Amino acid sequence: MSLTSVKTKYEHVVLDEKGVPIIAGTNMKIIELVLGKIAYGWSPEELHFQYPHLTLGQIYSALAYYWDHREEIDHDIEQRLESVDQIQRAMGH
């Protein structure tokens, strides 16, 4: 975890120095966990299997944060995908 982080109302979620939500005590961004859920349809238990260093409490807290901030996080995901598309087009793929 970054030296400067801001607590949130979610027990296991903090904001790093750039305001990015991460799982407290780790360097894992909430968006990374959400992408696994969206891309593969993983349940919280499957996410725990895939990321055994996270507790189910951390995972559920992260998912609660996502659902309460879904529009903002989904927008971030869309922007990231557009950036990848632009890079691929620029490379001729």
Helices and strands as residue ranges (DSSP letters): E 6-7, E 13-15, E 21-23, H 30-40, H 44-50, H 56-68, H 70-90
